[in-house]
Amino acid sequence: MEQRISFITLGVSDVARARAFYERLGWKALRQSNEGVAFFQCGGIVFALFGREALAEDAKVAPYGEGFSGVALAHNVRDKHEVDLVLAEAEAAGGRILKSGQDAFWGGYTGYFADPDNHIWEVAWNPGGRIGEDGSFHFARE
Protein backbone atom coordinates (compact mmCIF):
# COMPACT_ATOMS: atom_id res chain seq x y z
CA MET A 1 0.00 0.00 0.00
CA GLU A 2 1.38 3.40 -0.94
CA GLN A 3 1.71 5.96 1.86
CA ARG A 4 -1.19 8.23 0.95
CA ILE A 5 -4.51 9.51 2.26
CA SER A 6 -6.98 10.37 -0.50
CA PHE A 7 -10.17 11.20 1.43
CA ILE A 8 -11.11 12.01 4.99
CA THR A 9 -14.83 11.40 5.47
CA LEU A 10 -16.76 12.47 8.54
CA GLY A 11 -20.05 10.83 9.40
CA VAL A 12 -22.50 13.60 10.28
CA SER A 13 -26.09 13.65 11.53
CA ASP A 14 -27.22 16.26 8.99
CA VAL A 15 -25.18 16.75 5.79
CA ALA A 16 -26.79 20.12 4.95
CA ARG A 17 -26.11 21.51 8.43
CA ALA A 18 -22.52 20.24 8.43
CA ARG A 19 -21.89 21.59 4.93
CA ALA A 20 -23.26 25.00 5.97
CA PHE A 21 -20.91 25.06 8.99
CA TYR A 22 -17.81 24.45 6.84
CA GLU A 23 -19.02 26.92 4.22
CA ARG A 24 -19.40 29.55 6.98
CA LEU A 25 -15.71 28.91 7.69
CA GLY A 26 -15.04 29.93 4.09
CA TRP A 27 -14.66 26.46 2.57
CA LYS A 28 -16.03 25.89 -0.93
CA ALA A 29 -17.88 22.67 -1.73
CA LEU A 30 -16.98 20.91 -4.97
CA ARG A 31 -19.56 20.62 -7.76
CA GLN A 32 -19.68 16.85 -7.17
CA SER A 33 -21.45 17.51 -3.85
CA ASN A 34 -25.17 16.76 -3.49
CA GLU A 35 -27.81 16.39 -0.76
CA GLY A 36 -26.23 13.18 0.52
CA VAL A 37 -22.55 14.13 0.50
CA ALA A 38 -20.41 17.25 0.47
CA PHE A 39 -16.85 17.31 -0.89
CA PHE A 40 -14.17 19.95 -0.25
CA GLN A 41 -10.73 19.95 -1.91
CA CYS A 42 -8.06 20.40 0.78
CA GLY A 43 -4.68 20.42 -0.94
CA GLY A 44 -4.08 16.87 -2.08
CA ILE A 45 -6.88 15.41 0.06
CA VAL A 46 -10.65 15.51 -0.39
CA PHE A 47 -12.58 16.19 2.83
CA ALA A 48 -16.08 14.70 2.72
CA LEU A 49 -19.23 14.91 4.83
CA PHE A 50 -21.55 11.90 4.62
CA GLY A 51 -24.57 10.80 6.63
CA ARG A 52 -23.31 9.07 9.78
CA GLU A 53 -25.75 6.16 9.65
CA ALA A 54 -25.19 5.58 5.92
CA LEU A 55 -21.42 5.67 6.39
CA ALA A 56 -21.61 3.21 9.28
CA GLU A 57 -23.88 0.91 7.27
CA ASP A 58 -21.45 1.00 4.34
CA ALA A 59 -18.57 0.04 6.67
CA LYS A 60 -20.72 -2.58 8.48
CA VAL A 61 -20.25 -1.01 11.94
CA ALA A 62 -22.56 0.52 14.57
CA PRO A 63 -23.29 4.19 13.83
CA TYR A 64 -22.90 5.45 17.40
CA GLY A 65 -20.46 4.93 20.20
CA GLU A 66 -19.71 6.80 23.38
CA GLY A 67 -16.92 9.16 24.34
CA PHE A 68 -13.83 10.18 22.43
CA SER A 69 -13.43 8.41 19.09
CA GLY A 70 -9.63 8.59 19.20
CA VAL A 71 -9.46 10.86 16.15
CA ALA A 72 -8.70 14.56 15.88
CA LEU A 73 -8.30 16.54 12.69
CA ALA A 74 -5.76 19.35 12.55
CA HIS A 75 -5.60 22.71 10.81
CA ASN A 76 -2.14 24.22 11.03
CA VAL A 77 -1.61 27.95 10.56
CA ARG A 78 1.33 30.10 9.46
CA ASP A 79 1.57 32.38 12.53
CA LYS A 80 0.89 31.95 16.25
CA HIS A 81 -1.81 34.66 16.34
CA GLU A 82 -3.80 32.87 13.63
CA VAL A 83 -4.73 30.09 16.08
CA ASP A 84 -6.97 32.43 18.07
CA LEU A 85 -8.42 33.95 14.88
CA VAL A 86 -9.37 30.53 13.48
CA LEU A 87 -10.85 29.43 16.82
CA ALA A 88 -12.98 32.60 16.83
CA GLU A 89 -14.10 31.89 13.25
CA ALA A 90 -15.07 28.35 14.21
CA GLU A 91 -17.09 29.56 17.19
CA ALA A 92 -18.84 32.23 15.09
CA ALA A 93 -19.72 29.57 12.50
CA GLY A 94 -21.40 27.40 15.16
CA GLY A 95 -18.50 25.38 16.51
CA ARG A 96 -17.80 24.84 20.21
CA ILE A 97 -14.43 25.79 21.72
CA LEU A 98 -12.96 22.85 23.65
CA LYS A 99 -9.64 24.45 24.57
CA SER A 100 -8.68 28.06 23.95
CA GLY A 101 -5.36 28.83 22.31
CA GLN A 102 -2.37 28.30 24.58
CA ASP A 103 1.32 27.54 24.49
CA ALA A 104 2.02 23.84 24.01
CA PHE A 105 4.66 21.76 25.80
CA TRP A 106 6.32 21.06 22.42
CA GLY A 107 6.93 24.75 21.68
CA GLY A 108 3.94 25.60 19.52
CA TYR A 109 0.58 27.20 20.21
CA THR A 110 -2.66 25.24 19.96
CA GLY A 111 -6.38 25.13 20.72
CA TYR A 112 -9.33 22.86 19.93
CA PHE A 113 -12.90 23.20 18.70
CA ALA A 114 -15.70 20.75 17.93
CA ASP A 115 -17.87 21.03 14.83
CA PRO A 116 -21.68 20.64 15.15
CA ASP A 117 -21.30 16.82 15.14
CA ASN A 118 -18.59 16.95 17.83
CA HIS A 119 -15.73 16.09 15.48
CA ILE A 120 -12.61 17.45 17.13
CA TRP A 121 -10.35 19.91 15.34
CA GLU A 122 -6.97 21.09 16.61
CA VAL A 123 -5.82 24.50 15.39
CA ALA A 124 -2.05 24.73 15.74
CA TRP A 125 0.98 26.83 14.97
CA ASN A 126 4.11 24.69 14.85
CA PRO A 127 7.42 26.59 14.78
CA GLY A 128 9.11 23.44 13.44
CA GLY A 129 7.20 23.43 10.18
CA ARG A 130 5.86 25.51 7.34
CA ILE A 131 2.66 25.73 5.30
CA GLY A 132 3.14 25.37 1.53
CA GLU A 133 1.37 27.49 -1.07
CA ASP A 134 -1.15 24.67 -1.53
CA GLY A 135 -1.92 24.59 2.22
CA SER A 136 0.08 21.43 2.90
CA PHE A 137 2.10 21.15 6.11
CA HIS A 138 5.80 20.31 5.95
CA PHE A 139 8.21 19.75 8.81
CA ALA A 140 11.36 21.84 8.52
CA ARG A 141 14.29 20.02 7.00
CA GLU A 142 17.09 19.08 9.34
CNS distance restraints for C-alpha pairs under 8 A (distance, minus, plus):
assign (resid   5 and name CA) (resid  45 and name CA) 6.73 0.50 0.50
assign (resid   6 and name CA) (resid  44 and name CA) 7.28 0.50 0.50
assign (resid   6 and name CA) (resid  45 and name CA) 5.07 0.50 0.50
assign (resid   6 and name CA) (resid  46 and name CA) 6.31 0.50 0.50
assign (resid   7 and name CA) (resid  45 and name CA) 5.51 0.50 0.50
assign (resid   7 and name CA) (resid  46 and name CA) 4.70 0.50 0.50
assign (resid   7 and name CA) (resid  47 and name CA) 5.72 0.50 0.50
assign (resid   7 and name CA) (resid  48 and name CA) 6.99 0.50 0.50
assign (resid   8 and name CA) (resid  45 and name CA) 7.33 0.50 0.50
assign (resid   8 and name CA) (resid  46 and name CA) 6.43 0.50 0.50
assign (resid   8 and name CA) (resid  47 and name CA) 4.93 0.50 0.50
assign (resid   8 and name CA) (resid  48 and name CA) 6.09 0.50 0.50
assign (resid   9 and name CA) (resid  47 and name CA) 5.91 0.50 0.50
assign (resid   9 and name CA) (resid  48 and name CA) 4.47 0.50 0.50
assign (resid   9 and name CA) (resid  49 and name CA) 5.67 0.50 0.50
assign (resid   9 and name CA) (resid  50 and name CA) 6.79 0.50 0.50
assign (resid  10 and name CA) (resid  47 and name CA) 8.00 0.50 0.50
assign (resid  10 and name CA) (resid  48 and name CA) 6.27 0.50 0.50
assign (resid  10 and name CA) (resid  49 and name CA) 5.08 0.50 0.50
assign (resid  10 and name CA) (resid  50 and name CA) 6.22 0.50 0.50
assign (resid  10 and name CA) (resid  52 and name CA) 7.48 0.50 0.50
assign (resid  10 and name CA) (resid 119 and name CA) 7.89 0.50 0.50
assign (resid  11 and name CA) (resid  49 and name CA) 6.19 0.50 0.50
assign (resid  11 and name CA) (resid  50 and name CA) 5.13 0.50 0.50
assign (resid  11 and name CA) (resid  51 and name CA) 5.30 0.50 0.50
assign (resid  11 and name CA) (resid  52 and name CA) 3.72 0.50 0.50
assign (resid  11 and name CA) (resid  53 and name CA) 7.38 0.50 0.50
assign (resid  11 and name CA) (resid  55 and name CA) 6.12 0.50 0.50
assign (resid  11 and name CA) (resid  56 and name CA) 7.78 0.50 0.50
assign (resid  12 and name CA) (resid  18 and name CA) 6.89 0.50 0.50
assign (resid  12 and name CA) (resid  49 and name CA) 6.49 0.50 0.50
assign (resid  12 and name CA) (resid  50 and name CA) 5.99 0.50 0.50
assign (resid  12 and name CA) (resid  51 and name CA) 5.04 0.50 0.50
assign (resid  12 and name CA) (resid  52 and name CA) 4.63 0.50 0.50
assign (resid  12 and name CA) (resid 117 and name CA) 5.95 0.50 0.50
assign (resid  13 and name CA) (resid  51 and name CA) 5.87 0.50 0.50
assign (resid  13 and name CA) (resid  52 and name CA) 5.64 0.50 0.50
assign (resid  13 and name CA) (resid  53 and name CA) 7.73 0.50 0.50
assign (resid  13 and name CA) (resid 117 and name CA) 6.78 0.50 0.50
assign (resid  14 and name CA) (resid  18 and name CA) 6.18 0.50 0.50
assign (resid  14 and name CA) (resid  51 and name CA) 6.50 0.50 0.50
assign (resid  15 and name CA) (resid  19 and name CA) 5.91 0.50 0.50
assign (resid  15 and name CA) (resid  35 and name CA) 7.07 0.50 0.50
assign (resid  15 and name CA) (resid  36 and name CA) 6.46 0.50 0.50
assign (resid  15 and name CA) (resid  37 and name CA) 6.46 0.50 0.50
assign (resid  15 and name CA) (resid  38 and name CA) 7.16 0.50 0.50
assign (resid  15 and name CA) (resid  49 and name CA) 6.30 0.50 0.50
assign (resid  15 and name CA) (resid  50 and name CA) 6.17 0.50 0.50
assign (resid  15 and name CA) (resid  51 and name CA) 6.04 0.50 0.50
assign (resid  16 and name CA) (resid  20 and name CA) 6.11 0.50 0.50
assign (resid  16 and name CA) (resid  35 and name CA) 6.90 0.50 0.50
assign (resid  17 and name CA) (resid  21 and name CA) 6.32 0.50 0.50
assign (resid  18 and name CA) (resid  22 and name CA) 6.52 0.50 0.50
assign (resid  18 and name CA) (resid  49 and name CA) 7.22 0.50 0.50
assign (resid  18 and name CA) (resid 115 and name CA) 7.95 0.50 0.50
assign (resid  18 and name CA) (resid 116 and name CA) 6.78 0.50 0.50
assign (resid  18 and name CA) (resid 117 and name CA) 7.62 0.50 0.50
assign (resid  19 and name CA) (resid  23 and name CA) 6.10 0.50 0.50
assign (resid  19 and name CA) (resid  29 and name CA) 7.86 0.50 0.50
assign (resid  19 and name CA) (resid  38 and name CA) 6.40 0.50 0.50
assign (resid  19 and name CA) (resid  49 and name CA) 7.19 0.50 0.50
assign (resid  20 and name CA) (resid  24 and name CA) 6.05 0.50 0.50
assign (resid  21 and name CA) (resid  25 and name CA) 6.60 0.50 0.50
assign (resid  21 and name CA) (resid  93 and name CA) 5.85 0.50 0.50
assign (resid  21 and name CA) (resid  94 and name CA) 6.62 0.50 0.50
assign (resid  21 and name CA) (resid  95 and name CA) 7.91 0.50 0.50
assign (resid  21 and name CA) (resid 115 and name CA) 7.73 0.50 0.50
assign (resid  21 and name CA) (resid 116 and name CA) 7.63 0.50 0.50
assign (resid  22 and name CA) (resid  26 and name CA) 6.73 0.50 0.50
assign (resid  22 and name CA) (resid  27 and name CA) 5.68 0.50 0.50
assign (resid  22 and name CA) (resid  93 and name CA) 7.86 0.50 0.50
assign (resid  23 and name CA) (resid  27 and name CA) 4.69 0.50 0.50
assign (resid  23 and name CA) (resid  28 and name CA) 6.05 0.50 0.50
assign (resid  23 and name CA) (resid  29 and name CA) 7.41 0.50 0.50
assign (resid  24 and name CA) (resid  93 and name CA) 5.53 0.50 0.50
assign (resid  25 and name CA) (resid  89 and name CA) 6.51 0.50 0.50
assign (resid  25 and name CA) (resid  90 and name CA) 6.57 0.50 0.50
assign (resid  25 and name CA) (resid  93 and name CA) 6.30 0.50 0.50
assign (resid  27 and name CA) (resid  40 and name CA) 7.11 0.50 0.50
assign (resid  28 and name CA) (resid  40 and name CA) 6.26 0.50 0.50
assign (resid  29 and name CA) (resid  33 and name CA) 6.62 0.50 0.50
assign (resid  29 and name CA) (resid  38 and name CA) 6.38 0.50 0.50
assign (resid  29 and name CA) (resid  39 and name CA) 5.52 0.50 0.50
assign (resid  29 and name CA) (resid  40 and name CA) 4.83 0.50 0.50
assign (resid  29 and name CA) (resid  41 and name CA) 7.65 0.50 0.50
assign (resid  30 and name CA) (resid  38 and name CA) 7.40 0.50 0.50
assign (resid  30 and name CA) (resid  39 and name CA) 5.44 0.50 0.50
assign (resid  30 and name CA) (resid  40 and name CA) 5.57 0.50 0.50
assign (resid  30 and name CA) (resid  41 and name CA) 7.02 0.50 0.50
assign (resid  32 and name CA) (resid  38 and name CA) 7.69 0.50 0.50
assign (resid  32 and name CA) (resid  39 and name CA) 6.90 0.50 0.50
assign (resid  33 and name CA) (resid  37 and name CA) 5.62 0.50 0.50
assign (resid  33 and name CA) (resid  38 and name CA) 4.45 0.50 0.50
assign (resid  33 and name CA) (resid  39 and name CA) 5.47 0.50 0.50
assign (resid  34 and name CA) (resid  38 and name CA) 6.21 0.50 0.50
assign (resid  36 and name CA) (resid  50 and name CA) 6.35 0.50 0.50
assign (resid  36 and name CA) (resid  51 and name CA) 6.77 0.50 0.50
assign (resid  37 and name CA) (resid  48 and name CA) 6.87 0.50 0.50
assign (resid  37 and name CA) (resid  49 and name CA) 5.51 0.50 0.50
assign (resid  37 and name CA) (resid  50 and name CA) 4.79 0.50 0.50
assign (resid  37 and name CA) (resid  51 and name CA) 7.26 0.50 0.50
assign (resid  38 and name CA) (resid  48 and name CA) 5.51 0.50 0.50
assign (resid  38 and name CA) (resid  49 and name CA) 5.09 0.50 0.50
assign (resid  38 and name CA) (resid  50 and name CA) 6.87 0.50 0.50
assign (resid  39 and name CA) (resid  46 and name CA) 6.48 0.50 0.50
assign (resid  39 and name CA) (resid  47 and name CA) 5.77 0.50 0.50
assign (resid  39 and name CA) (resid  48 and name CA) 4.53 0.50 0.50
assign (resid  39 and name CA) (resid  49 and name CA) 6.65 0.50 0.50
assign (resid  40 and name CA) (resid  46 and name CA) 5.67 0.50 0.50
assign (resid  40 and name CA) (resid  47 and name CA) 5.11 0.50 0.50
assign (resid  40 and name CA) (resid  48 and name CA) 6.34 0.50 0.50
assign (resid  41 and name CA) (resid  45 and name CA) 6.27 0.50 0.50
assign (resid  41 and name CA) (resid  46 and name CA) 4.70 0.50 0.50
assign (resid  41 and name CA) (resid  47 and name CA) 6.32 0.50 0.50
assign (resid  42 and name CA) (resid  46 and name CA) 5.66 0.50 0.50
assign (resid  42 and name CA) (resid  47 and name CA) 6.51 0.50 0.50
assign (resid  42 and name CA) (resid 135 and name CA) 7.57 0.50 0.50
assign (resid  43 and name CA) (resid 134 and name CA) 5.55 0.50 0.50
assign (resid  43 and name CA) (resid 135 and name CA) 5.91 0.50 0.50
assign (resid  43 and name CA) (resid 136 and name CA) 6.19 0.50 0.50
assign (resid  44 and name CA) (resid 136 and name CA) 7.93 0.50 0.50
assign (resid  50 and name CA) (resid  54 and name CA) 7.40 0.50 0.50
assign (resid  50 and name CA) (resid  55 and name CA) 6.47 0.50 0.50
assign (resid  51 and name CA) (resid  55 and name CA) 6.03 0.50 0.50
assign (resid  52 and name CA) (resid  56 and name CA) 6.12 0.50 0.50
assign (resid  52 and name CA) (resid  63 and name CA) 6.34 0.50 0.50
assign (resid  53 and name CA) (resid  57 and name CA) 6.06 0.50 0.50
assign (resid  53 and name CA) (resid  63 and name CA) 5.24 0.50 0.50
assign (resid  54 and name CA) (resid  58 and name CA) 6.12 0.50 0.50
assign (resid  55 and name CA) (resid  59 and name CA) 6.32 0.50 0.50
assign (resid  55 and name CA) (resid  63 and name CA) 7.82 0.50 0.50
assign (resid  56 and name CA) (resid  60 and name CA) 5.91 0.50 0.50
assign (resid  56 and name CA) (resid  61 and name CA) 5.17 0.50 0.50
assign (resid  56 and name CA) (resid  62 and name CA) 6.01 0.50 0.50
assign (resid  56 and name CA) (resid  63 and name CA) 4.95 0.50 0.50
assign (resid  57 and name CA) (resid  61 and name CA) 6.22 0.50 0.50
assign (resid  57 and name CA) (resid  62 and name CA) 7.43 0.50 0.50
assign (resid  57 and name CA) (resid  63 and name CA) 7.36 0.50 0.50
assign (resid  65 and name CA) (resid  69 and name CA) 7.92 0.50 0.50
assign (resid  71 and name CA) (resid 120 and name CA) 7.37 0.50 0.50
assign (resid  72 and name CA) (resid 119 and name CA) 7.20 0.50 0.50
assign (resid  72 and name CA) (resid 120 and name CA) 5.02 0.50 0.50
assign (resid  72 and name CA) (resid 121 and name CA) 5.62 0.50 0.50
assign (resid  72 and name CA) (resid 122 and name CA) 6.79 0.50 0.50
assign (resid  73 and name CA) (resid 119 and name CA) 7.95 0.50 0.50
assign (resid  73 and name CA) (resid 120 and name CA) 6.25 0.50 0.50
assign (resid  73 and name CA) (resid 121 and name CA) 4.74 0.50 0.50
assign (resid  73 and name CA) (resid 122 and name CA) 6.15 0.50 0.50
assign (resid  74 and name CA) (resid 121 and name CA) 5.40 0.50 0.50
assign (resid  74 and name CA) (resid 122 and name CA) 4.58 0.50 0.50
assign (resid  74 and name CA) (resid 123 and name CA) 5.88 0.50 0.50
assign (resid  74 and name CA) (resid 124 and name CA) 7.27 0.50 0.50
assign (resid  75 and name CA) (resid 121 and name CA) 7.13 0.50 0.50
assign (resid  75 and name CA) (resid 122 and name CA) 6.17 0.50 0.50
assign (resid  75 and name CA) (resid 123 and name CA) 4.92 0.50 0.50
assign (resid  75 and name CA) (resid 124 and name CA) 6.40 0.50 0.50
assign (resid  76 and name CA) (resid 123 and name CA) 5.71 0.50 0.50
assign (resid  76 and name CA) (resid 124 and name CA) 4.73 0.50 0.50
assign (resid  76 and name CA) (resid 125 and name CA) 5.66 0.50 0.50
assign (resid  76 and name CA) (resid 126 and name CA) 7.33 0.50 0.50
assign (resid  76 and name CA) (resid 131 and name CA) 7.62 0.50 0.50
assign (resid  76 and name CA) (resid 137 and name CA) 7.18 0.50 0.50
assign (resid  77 and name CA) (resid  82 and name CA) 6.20 0.50 0.50
assign (resid  77 and name CA) (resid  83 and name CA) 6.70 0.50 0.50
assign (resid  77 and name CA) (resid 123 and name CA) 7.28 0.50 0.50
assign (resid  77 and name CA) (resid 124 and name CA) 6.11 0.50 0.50
assign (resid  77 and name CA) (resid 125 and name CA) 5.24 0.50 0.50
assign (resid  77 and name CA) (resid 126 and name CA) 7.85 0.50 0.50
assign (resid  77 and name CA) (resid 131 and name CA) 7.13 0.50 0.50
assign (resid  78 and name CA) (resid  82 and name CA) 7.17 0.50 0.50
assign (resid  78 and name CA) (resid 125 and name CA) 6.42 0.50 0.50
assign (resid  78 and name CA) (resid 130 and name CA) 6.78 0.50 0.50
assign (resid  78 and name CA) (resid 131 and name CA) 6.18 0.50 0.50
assign (resid  79 and name CA) (resid  83 and name CA) 7.58 0.50 0.50
assign (resid  79 and name CA) (resid 125 and name CA) 6.09 0.50 0.50
assign (resid  80 and name CA) (resid 108 and name CA) 7.77 0.50 0.50
assign (resid  80 and name CA) (resid 109 and name CA) 6.19 0.50 0.50
assign (resid  80 and name CA) (resid 124 and name CA) 7.81 0.50 0.50
assign (resid  80 and name CA) (resid 125 and name CA) 5.28 0.50 0.50
assign (resid  81 and name CA) (resid  85 and name CA) 6.80 0.50 0.50
assign (resid  82 and name CA) (resid  86 and name CA) 6.04 0.50 0.50
assign (resid  82 and name CA) (resid 125 and name CA) 7.82 0.50 0.50
assign (resid  83 and name CA) (resid  87 and name CA) 6.21 0.50 0.50
assign (resid  83 and name CA) (resid 101 and name CA) 6.39 0.50 0.50
assign (resid  83 and name CA) (resid 109 and name CA) 7.32 0.50 0.50
assign (resid  83 and name CA) (resid 110 and name CA) 6.54 0.50 0.50
assign (resid  83 and name CA) (resid 111 and name CA) 6.99 0.50 0.50
assign (resid  83 and name CA) (resid 123 and name CA) 5.74 0.50 0.50
assign (resid  83 and name CA) (resid 124 and name CA) 6.00 0.50 0.50
assign (resid  83 and name CA) (resid 125 and name CA) 6.67 0.50 0.50
assign (resid  84 and name CA) (resid  88 and name CA) 6.14 0.50 0.50
assign (resid  84 and name CA) (resid 100 and name CA) 7.53 0.50 0.50
assign (resid  84 and name CA) (resid 101 and name CA) 5.80 0.50 0.50
assign (resid  84 and name CA) (resid 111 and name CA) 7.79 0.50 0.50
assign (resid  85 and name CA) (resid  89 and name CA) 6.26 0.50 0.50
assign (resid  86 and name CA) (resid  90 and name CA) 6.15 0.50 0.50
assign (resid  86 and name CA) (resid 123 and name CA) 7.26 0.50 0.50
assign (resid  87 and name CA) (resid  91 and name CA) 6.24 0.50 0.50
assign (resid  87 and name CA) (resid  97 and name CA) 7.08 0.50 0.50
assign (resid  87 and name CA) (resid 100 and name CA) 7.59 0.50 0.50
assign (resid  87 and name CA) (resid 101 and name CA) 7.80 0.50 0.50
assign (resid  87 and name CA) (resid 111 and name CA) 7.33 0.50 0.50
assign (resid  87 and name CA) (resid 112 and name CA) 7.43 0.50 0.50
assign (resid  87 and name CA) (resid 113 and name CA) 6.82 0.50 0.50
assign (resid  87 and name CA) (resid 123 and name CA) 7.19 0.50 0.50
assign (resid  88 and name CA) (resid  92 and name CA) 6.12 0.50 0.50
assign (resid  89 and name CA) (resid  93 and name CA) 6.12 0.50 0.50
assign (resid  90 and name CA) (resid  94 and name CA) 6.47 0.50 0.50
assign (resid  90 and name CA) (resid  95 and name CA) 5.09 0.50 0.50
assign (resid  90 and name CA) (resid  96 and name CA) 7.47 0.50 0.50
assign (resid  90 and name CA) (resid  97 and name CA) 7.97 0.50 0.50
assign (resid  90 and name CA) (resid 113 and name CA) 7.17 0.50 0.50
assign (resid  90 and name CA) (resid 115 and name CA) 7.87 0.50 0.50
assign (resid  91 and name CA) (resid  95 and name CA) 4.46 0.50 0.50
assign (resid  91 and name CA) (resid  96 and name CA) 5.65 0.50 0.50
assign (resid  91 and name CA) (resid  97 and name CA) 6.47 0.50 0.50
assign (resid  91 and name CA) (resid 113 and name CA) 7.76 0.50 0.50
assign (resid  94 and name CA) (resid 115 and name CA) 7.30 0.50 0.50
assign (resid  94 and name CA) (resid 116 and name CA) 6.77 0.50 0.50
assign (resid  95 and name CA) (resid 113 and name CA) 6.39 0.50 0.50
assign (resid  95 and name CA) (resid 114 and name CA) 5.59 0.50 0.50
assign (resid  95 and name CA) (resid 115 and name CA) 4.70 0.50 0.50
assign (resid  95 and name CA) (resid 116 and name CA) 5.87 0.50 0.50
assign (resid  96 and name CA) (resid 113 and name CA) 5.38 0.50 0.50
assign (resid  96 and name CA) (resid 114 and name CA) 5.13 0.50 0.50
assign (resid  96 and name CA) (resid 115 and name CA) 6.59 0.50 0.50
assign (resid  96 and name CA) (resid 116 and name CA) 7.63 0.50 0.50
assign (resid  97 and name CA) (resid 112 and name CA) 6.16 0.50 0.50
assign (resid  97 and name CA) (resid 113 and name CA) 4.27 0.50 0.50
assign (resid  97 and name CA) (resid 114 and name CA) 6.44 0.50 0.50
assign (resid  98 and name CA) (resid 111 and name CA) 7.55 0.50 0.50
assign (resid  98 and name CA) (resid 112 and name CA) 5.21 0.50 0.50
assign (resid  98 and name CA) (resid 113 and name CA) 4.96 0.50 0.50
assign (resid  98 and name CA) (resid 114 and name CA) 6.69 0.50 0.50
assign (resid  99 and name CA) (resid 111 and name CA) 5.09 0.50 0.50
assign (resid  99 and name CA) (resid 112 and name CA) 4.92 0.50 0.50
assign (resid  99 and name CA) (resid 113 and name CA) 6.83 0.50 0.50
assign (resid 100 and name CA) (resid 110 and name CA) 7.76 0.50 0.50
assign (resid 100 and name CA) (resid 111 and name CA) 4.93 0.50 0.50
assign (resid 100 and name CA) (resid 112 and name CA) 6.61 0.50 0.50
assign (resid 101 and name CA) (resid 109 and name CA) 6.51 0.50 0.50
assign (resid 101 and name CA) (resid 110 and name CA) 5.07 0.50 0.50
assign (resid 101 and name CA) (resid 111 and name CA) 4.16 0.50 0.50
assign (resid 101 and name CA) (resid 112 and name CA) 7.56 0.50 0.50
assign (resid 102 and name CA) (resid 109 and name CA) 5.39 0.50 0.50
assign (resid 102 and name CA) (resid 110 and name CA) 5.55 0.50 0.50
assign (resid 102 and name CA) (resid 111 and name CA) 6.41 0.50 0.50
assign (resid 103 and name CA) (resid 107 and name CA) 6.87 0.50 0.50
assign (resid 103 and name CA) (resid 108 and name CA) 5.95 0.50 0.50
assign (resid 103 and name CA) (resid 109 and name CA) 4.36 0.50 0.50
assign (resid 103 and name CA) (resid 110 and name CA) 6.46 0.50 0.50
assign (resid 104 and name CA) (resid 108 and name CA) 5.19 0.50 0.50
assign (resid 104 and name CA) (resid 109 and name CA) 5.28 0.50 0.50
assign (resid 104 and name CA) (resid 110 and name CA) 6.35 0.50 0.50
assign (resid 107 and name CA) (resid 126 and name CA) 7.39 0.50 0.50
assign (resid 107 and name CA) (resid 127 and name CA) 7.15 0.50 0.50
assign (resid 108 and name CA) (resid 124 and name CA) 7.14 0.50 0.50
assign (resid 108 and name CA) (resid 125 and name CA) 5.57 0.50 0.50
assign (resid 108 and name CA) (resid 126 and name CA) 4.77 0.50 0.50
assign (resid 108 and name CA) (resid 127 and name CA) 5.96 0.50 0.50
assign (resid 109 and name CA) (resid 124 and name CA) 5.75 0.50 0.50
assign (resid 109 and name CA) (resid 125 and name CA) 5.27 0.50 0.50
assign (resid 109 and name CA) (resid 126 and name CA) 6.89 0.50 0.50
assign (resid 110 and name CA) (resid 122 and name CA) 6.86 0.50 0.50
assign (resid 110 and name CA) (resid 123 and name CA) 5.61 0.50 0.50
assign (resid 110 and name CA) (resid 124 and name CA) 4.29 0.50 0.50
assign (resid 110 and name CA) (resid 125 and name CA) 6.37 0.50 0.50
assign (resid 111 and name CA) (resid 122 and name CA) 5.80 0.50 0.50
assign (resid 111 and name CA) (resid 123 and name CA) 5.40 0.50 0.50
assign (resid 111 and name CA) (resid 124 and name CA) 6.61 0.50 0.50
assign (resid 112 and name CA) (resid 120 and name CA) 6.92 0.50 0.50
assign (resid 112 and name CA) (resid 121 and name CA) 5.55 0.50 0.50
assign (resid 112 and name CA) (resid 122 and name CA) 4.44 0.50 0.50
assign (resid 112 and name CA) (resid 123 and name CA) 5.97 0.50 0.50
assign (resid 113 and name CA) (resid 120 and name CA) 5.97 0.50 0.50
assign (resid 113 and name CA) (resid 121 and name CA) 5.36 0.50 0.50
assign (resid 113 and name CA) (resid 122 and name CA) 6.63 0.50 0.50
assign (resid 113 and name CA) (resid 123 and name CA) 7.93 0.50 0.50
assign (resid 114 and name CA) (resid 118 and name CA) 4.78 0.50 0.50
assign (resid 114 and name CA) (resid 119 and name CA) 5.27 0.50 0.50
assign (resid 114 and name CA) (resid 120 and name CA) 4.59 0.50 0.50
assign (resid 114 and name CA) (resid 121 and name CA) 6.01 0.50 0.50
assign (resid 115 and name CA) (resid 119 and name CA) 5.42 0.50 0.50
assign (resid 115 and name CA) (resid 120 and name CA) 6.76 0.50 0.50
assign (resid 115 and name CA) (resid 121 and name CA) 7.62 0.50 0.50
assign (resid 126 and name CA) (resid 130 and name CA) 7.75 0.50 0.50
assign (resid 128 and name CA) (resid 139 and name CA) 5.99 0.50 0.50
assign (resid 128 and name CA) (resid 140 and name CA) 5.64 0.50 0.50
assign (resid 129 and name CA) (resid 137 and name CA) 6.92 0.50 0.50
assign (resid 129 and name CA) (resid 138 and name CA) 5.45 0.50 0.50
assign (resid 129 and name CA) (resid 139 and name CA) 4.06 0.50 0.50
assign (resid 129 and name CA) (resid 140 and name CA) 4.75 0.50 0.50
assign (resid 130 and name CA) (resid 137 and name CA) 5.89 0.50 0.50
assign (resid 130 and name CA) (resid 138 and name CA) 5.39 0.50 0.50
assign (resid 130 and name CA) (resid 139 and name CA) 6.40 0.50 0.50
assign (resid 130 and name CA) (resid 140 and name CA) 6.72 0.50 0.50
assign (resid 131 and name CA) (resid 135 and name CA) 5.64 0.50 0.50
assign (resid 131 and name CA) (resid 136 and name CA) 5.56 0.50 0.50
assign (resid 131 and name CA) (resid 137 and name CA) 4.68 0.50 0.50
assign (resid 131 and name CA) (resid 138 and name CA) 6.29 0.50 0.50
assign (resid 132 and name CA) (resid 136 and name CA) 5.17 0.50 0.50
assign (resid 132 and name CA) (resid 137 and name CA) 6.31 0.50 0.50
assign (resid 132 and name CA) (resid 138 and name CA) 7.22 0.50 0.50
